[in-house]
Amino acid sequence: MSSSGREVILGVGGGIAAYKSCDLVRRLQDHGYLITVVPTPACLNFVGVATWEALSGRRVLTQVWEDVPGVAHIHLAREADFILIAPATADLIARIVQGRADDLLTNIVLASSAPKMIVPAMHPMMWLNASTVENVSILRSRGFIVLDPDIGRLTGSDSGAGRFPETGRILEEFHQMVGENADFLGRKILVTAGGTREPIDPVRYIGNRSSGKQGYAIAQAAIARGAQVHLIAANCALADIEGVKITKVESAAELESAIDEDFEWCDALIMCAAVADAKPVRRDSQKIKKNALSSIELEPTPDLLAKAASRRRPGQVIVGFAAETEDHLANAEKKLQDKGIDLLYVNDVSGGAIFGSDMTRGSVISKDGIIITVSEGKKETLANVLLDQVQNRLSLPNV
Ligand code: CTP
């Protein structure tokens, strides 16, 4: 087992549906899975190594002879958290049933105890042949999850049971096997994190103490729950999250255009970033000398949260954050209403607490007046508390 818990071997058999697995690689990556593609030699007749390497961003091997010192079959089998074989041909299924080890993929299958899912695709005559029927039932009795193929048009003019299922169905079944609470499957979440910097001159800026940890924790939790996530990060010194699209910005204006670009796309905007409330009217192109720095003229930045709320479509959920040092709940309720948003997390930042920390405490308030007190805990925990609330609202009928 890998430390990430998300390492997936995608085995690809030699069927024409191999080309559809190119999309499957991408969609699995969208959900934060780390994919190593292991094609069978026959698969390479349809889709070559270069395509799999380009899509997965990883080296692709098909035979045990290709990396002998690396003992690839044992190494990959040990690292895999899950094995997904899509498409699986009748021949590949038969070889797995017999416990053969005549290519890298079948070696890995034998050497790994990870949960395995098989997505067959073949001509209906082959799928319904007594050998295949028996082989599939043997695999199921051994704990493999074997999807039934779809019914429909096949290569050539034939149709029947044997079609490779739609990517969405494979993903759904895969998530079920992984056992995750995939309640955000199919949902698109836009998260902002960090703090904006408003340039004064090429050297100086007005900034704030936000680290971005809370926004990153939300992005991480959302992808683990099956969402597609776009994280807009303002000046965060944090490692990228695999599977999450990350756009790096600096100023409030850059943050604004990044939100504008994807607001329409998302089902929920979670506005964790600390946006500077004001910016210098002028950005000097030269460094200002200290004797000319007695004052900086400021102008307000637009309220991005209020702007998003004012142009949202029905059903879109908007979450804000507030940092307060006194009268937390009263201030938060006013903010929630003034900005026209659905949920707001207010944290107590008196004494510099929370900024840069892995911990948080505060309250989630909703526009229906529900208040959830979040006692001191990890930012990951708050991330899931908030996502639960977002999920509740997303499931409401659009009014
Ligand atoms: N926000 C925004 N655009 C701004 C300022 C803030 O979208 N120009 C968002 C932040 O991302 C956050 C919430 O609004 O989700 C915070 O609201 P704000 O009124 O700025 O809260 P405080 O900074 O706590 O405000 P104040 O200084 O007035 O207490």
Residues whose N, C-alpha, C, O or C-beta is under 5 A from the ligand:
A	BS01	CTP	M271 C272 A273 A274 V275 A276 D277 T301 P302 D303 L304 L305 V319 G320 F321 A322 A323
